[in-house]
Amino acid sequence: MSQSYSAFIYCAQLLTLEHCTQQYLQKRNEQINCSLLTELSLFMNTFFHNTAVTALAEILNLRAYTFKVNKNSSSALNQIIVHNNQLISCKDITVSLSDMKDLFKQLTLKTHEILFSELLFDADVTDFSALTLSAFAATENLADNTAHTYFFSHNTTFSHFSSYLQKKVLANRTLREQMFFMKRNKLMFKTKSVSNYIESLKRFLLHLQLLMHFTASVSAQATELSTLTYCNSITSAQRTLLFDKSACLFMLRLRYTKNFHSTE
């Protein structure tokens, strides 16, 4: 929520600057002694501070509250590693470092299993050996704002896999009967099978968020993940999931920023 309030306040600041500039120009044309700084100070002191009885003040106070909530939530989830006895403490929970390593290993293996066994229908890892980070880096175009363009849209290797699941299911009778049934000579999705597939997808995403928690040492930030867009919109708004060629890392660029800012 703090990002939404900050975006609103930023827009209000621009409108305030425009309003005060117009007031200053009008008074100057009327030969009234004034300055732009005076107009800005008068408006800010009257309407745009936390103790004012205005809607803008309410927005400022709400943003301050969300900042405090975010800070308290982040500090409450900090992990403290006790080196002398190899323990990891998080609030009231304490586990050994070896158990934590085993948990991370099991989580990684389970995520891999869900992806290849349930979502890709027991696909062989070697089927995707052609998908490499260097191949993505060679074709990524950060300046491309074309609608419905992904970070892999210009990758000719990836286009080969765009219909991978469709071909795999239709070519395999067992999978075809698992996902479809015939009705009036047309293939129709089985509702239960599709629902199970969606549930597997949700579990996979949950496991990914847990892995993010482990690798980043902080909880997955829902307010930041909610701004993630992997595809350019029809309004030419650029996606926030990018690929950095120099570091060969996927980057998340927050949608709202006063200055350009990226997080790995």
CORRA-V153349 format. One record per residue. RES is the residue in one small letter. PHI is phi in whole degrees, -180 to 180 (none if undefined). OMEGA is omega as a letter, one per 30 degrees, with the letter a starting at -180 (* if undefined). Layout:
res:RES phi:PHI omega:OMEGA
res:RES phi:PHI omega:OMEGA
//
This chain:
res:m phi:none omega:a
res:s phi:-60 omega:l
res:q phi:-66 omega:l
res:s phi:-66 omega:l
res:y phi:-64 omega:l
res:s phi:-63 omega:l
res:a phi:-63 omega:l
res:f phi:-64 omega:a
res:i phi:-64 omega:l
res:y phi:-61 omega:l
res:c phi:-64 omega:l
res:a phi:-64 omega:l
res:q phi:-63 omega:l
res:l phi:-64 omega:l
res:l phi:-66 omega:l
res:t phi:-63 omega:l
res:l phi:-61 omega:l
res:e phi:-65 omega:a
res:h phi:-63 omega:a
res:c phi:-67 omega:l
res:t phi:-65 omega:l
res:q phi:-64 omega:l
res:q phi:-62 omega:a
res:y phi:-64 omega:a
res:l phi:-65 omega:l
res:q phi:-64 omega:l
res:k phi:-67 omega:l
res:r phi:-66 omega:l
res:n phi:-66 omega:l
res:e phi:-88 omega:l
res:q phi:61 omega:l
res:i phi:-95 omega:a
res:n phi:-69 omega:a
res:c phi:-162 omega:l
res:s phi:-144 omega:l
res:l phi:-64 omega:l
res:l phi:-63 omega:l
res:t phi:-64 omega:l
res:e phi:-63 omega:l
res:l phi:-64 omega:a
res:s phi:-63 omega:a
res:l phi:-63 omega:a
res:f phi:-67 omega:a
res:m phi:-63 omega:a
res:n phi:-71 omega:a
res:t phi:-92 omega:a
res:f phi:-119 omega:a
res:f phi:-115 omega:l
res:h phi:-148 omega:a
res:n phi:-64 omega:a
res:t phi:-95 omega:l
res:a phi:-74 omega:l
res:v phi:-93 omega:a
res:t phi:-139 omega:l
res:a phi:-66 omega:l
res:l phi:-64 omega:l
res:a phi:-64 omega:l
res:e phi:-62 omega:l
res:i phi:-64 omega:l
res:l phi:-61 omega:l
res:n phi:-68 omega:l
res:l phi:-66 omega:l
res:r phi:-66 omega:l
res:a phi:-61 omega:l
res:y phi:-65 omega:a
res:t phi:-67 omega:l
res:f phi:-60 omega:a
res:k phi:-66 omega:l
res:v phi:-63 omega:l
res:n phi:-62 omega:a
res:k phi:-65 omega:l
res:n phi:-65 omega:a
res:s phi:-66 omega:a
res:s phi:-68 omega:a
res:s phi:-69 omega:a
res:a phi:-72 omega:a
res:l phi:-102 omega:l
res:n phi:-61 omega:l
res:q phi:-97 omega:l
res:i phi:-113 omega:l
res:i phi:-97 omega:l
res:v phi:-93 omega:a
res:h phi:-76 omega:a
res:n phi:-69 omega:l
res:n phi:-124 omega:l
res:q phi:55 omega:l
res:l phi:-116 omega:l
res:i phi:-120 omega:a
res:s phi:-114 omega:l
res:c phi:-137 omega:a
res:k phi:59 omega:a
res:d phi:-98 omega:a
res:i phi:-109 omega:l
res:t phi:-129 omega:l
res:v phi:-131 omega:l
res:s phi:-76 omega:a
res:l phi:-63 omega:l
res:s phi:-67 omega:l
res:d phi:-67 omega:l
res:m phi:-65 omega:l
res:k phi:-63 omega:l
res:d phi:-66 omega:l
res:l phi:-63 omega:l
res:f phi:-63 omega:l
res:k phi:-64 omega:a
res:q phi:-64 omega:l
res:l phi:-64 omega:l
res:t phi:-64 omega:a
res:l phi:-66 omega:l
res:k phi:-66 omega:l
res:t phi:-62 omega:l
res:h phi:-63 omega:a
res:e phi:-65 omega:l
res:i phi:-61 omega:a
res:l phi:-62 omega:a
res:f phi:-84 omega:a
res:s phi:-84 omega:a
res:e phi:-96 omega:a
res:l phi:-86 omega:l
res:l phi:-107 omega:l
res:f phi:54 omega:l
res:d phi:57 omega:l
res:a phi:-70 omega:l
res:d phi:-85 omega:a
res:v phi:-58 omega:a
res:t phi:-65 omega:l
res:d phi:-63 omega:a
res:f phi:-112 omega:a
res:s phi:-64 omega:a
res:a phi:-77 omega:l
res:l phi:-86 omega:a
res:t phi:-125 omega:l
res:l phi:-64 omega:l
res:s phi:-65 omega:l
res:a phi:-67 omega:l
res:f phi:-66 omega:a
res:a phi:-63 omega:a
res:a phi:-72 omega:a
res:t phi:-120 omega:a
res:e phi:-64 omega:l
res:n phi:-129 omega:a
res:l phi:-68 omega:a
res:a phi:-89 omega:a
res:d phi:-79 omega:l
res:n phi:-106 omega:a
res:t phi:-59 omega:a
res:a phi:-58 omega:l
res:h phi:61 omega:l
res:t phi:-102 omega:l
res:y phi:-103 omega:l
res:f phi:-70 omega:a
res:f phi:-108 omega:a
res:s phi:-61 omega:a
res:h phi:-94 omega:a
res:n phi:-90 omega:a
res:t phi:-67 omega:l
res:t phi:-67 omega:a
res:f phi:-68 omega:a
res:s phi:-59 omega:l
res:h phi:-65 omega:a
res:f phi:-99 omega:a
res:s phi:-62 omega:l
res:s phi:-116 omega:a
res:y phi:-58 omega:a
res:l phi:-65 omega:l
res:q phi:-59 omega:l
res:k phi:-65 omega:a
res:k phi:-65 omega:a
res:v phi:-68 omega:a
res:l phi:-69 omega:a
res:a phi:-82 omega:a
res:n phi:-107 omega:a
res:r phi:-62 omega:a
res:t phi:-63 omega:l
res:l phi:-67 omega:a
res:r phi:-64 omega:l
res:e phi:-73 omega:l
res:q phi:-72 omega:a
res:m phi:-102 omega:a
res:f phi:-130 omega:l
res:f phi:-141 omega:a
res:m phi:-88 omega:l
res:k phi:-146 omega:a
res:r phi:55 omega:l
res:n phi:63 omega:l
res:k phi:-128 omega:l
res:l phi:-79 omega:l
res:m phi:-121 omega:l
res:f phi:-68 omega:l
res:k phi:-84 omega:a
res:t phi:-58 omega:a
res:k phi:-65 omega:a
res:s phi:-65 omega:l
res:v phi:-65 omega:l
res:s phi:-63 omega:l
res:n phi:-64 omega:l
res:y phi:-66 omega:l
res:i phi:-65 omega:l
res:e phi:-65 omega:l
res:s phi:-64 omega:l
res:l phi:-64 omega:l
res:k phi:-65 omega:l
res:r phi:-65 omega:l
res:f phi:-63 omega:l
res:l phi:-66 omega:l
res:l phi:-64 omega:l
res:h phi:-63 omega:l
res:l phi:-64 omega:l
res:q phi:-65 omega:l
res:l phi:-65 omega:l
res:l phi:-65 omega:l
res:m phi:-62 omega:l
res:h phi:-62 omega:a
res:f phi:-68 omega:a
res:t phi:-75 omega:a
res:a phi:-98 omega:l
res:s phi:69 omega:l
res:v phi:-138 omega:l
res:s phi:-68 omega:l
res:a phi:-61 omega:a
res:q phi:-81 omega:a
res:a phi:-63 omega:a
res:t phi:-65 omega:l
res:e phi:-84 omega:a
res:l phi:-67 omega:a
res:s phi:-68 omega:l
res:t phi:-91 omega:a
res:l phi:-70 omega:l
res:t phi:-131 omega:a
res:y phi:-93 omega:a
res:c phi:-140 omega:l
res:n phi:-63 omega:a
res:s phi:-86 omega:a
res:i phi:-70 omega:l
res:t phi:-92 omega:l
res:s phi:70 omega:l
res:a phi:-68 omega:a
res:q phi:-76 omega:l
res:r phi:-62 omega:l
res:t phi:-100 omega:l
res:l phi:-95 omega:a
res:l phi:-124 omega:l
res:f phi:-126 omega:a
res:d phi:-88 omega:a
res:k phi:-66 omega:a
res:s phi:-64 omega:a
res:a phi:-99 omega:a
res:c phi:54 omega:a
res:l phi:-132 omega:l
res:f phi:-77 omega:a
res:m phi:-119 omega:l
res:l phi:-109 omega:l
res:r phi:-105 omega:a
res:l phi:-64 omega:a
res:r phi:-68 omega:l
res:y phi:-102 omega:l
res:t phi:-149 omega:l
res:k phi:-75 omega:l
res:n phi:-125 omega:a
res:f phi:-62 omega:a
res:h phi:-148 omega:l
res:s phi:-126 omega:l
res:t phi:-126 omega:l
res:e phi:-82 omega:*
//
